[in-house]
Amino acid sequence: MSTSVAVVRLDRDLPLPTRAHDGDAGVDLYSAEDVELAAGQRALVATGIAVAIPHGMVGLIHPRSGLAARLGLSIVNSPGTIDAGYRGEIKVALVNLDPAAPIMIRRGDRIAQLLVQQVELPTLVEVSSFDEAGLAETTRGQGGHGSSGGHESL
């Protein structure tokens, strides 16, 4: 079964989001503008489209792996989140992670991937403690960043 997502093409000269290969999870998003990102710089880049994500689903904007590996182009808030109620233009918060070289993005370049997934919409319930709520202790407990090891400096 397939879900449909309504897409409004705000820029008629750009292609609709496309899958590179049959069965790919994400569709490629295209840049609607020319942008030069200096080393370490970030920019909000327009895509020329708006989407209507169905209720109970979420749009997630991920970096394109080849651009990240070859150029250091990534997404600041990866993955970016498109909520079901948002109807404005999709913009991608790109960042150049290369320490020296600028990245030139041309209008029409594929800059990110959009994945649409089902999402659970839980009700949050305030409790005074996890014990009182009948939620058992875990072996992890409050162990946070670096608590599972794997890196000496953490």
Helices and strands as residue ranges (DSSP letters): E 6-9, E 27-30, E 35-37, E 42-52, E 57-62, H 65-71, E 73-75, E 80-82, E 89-96, E 103-105, E 110-118
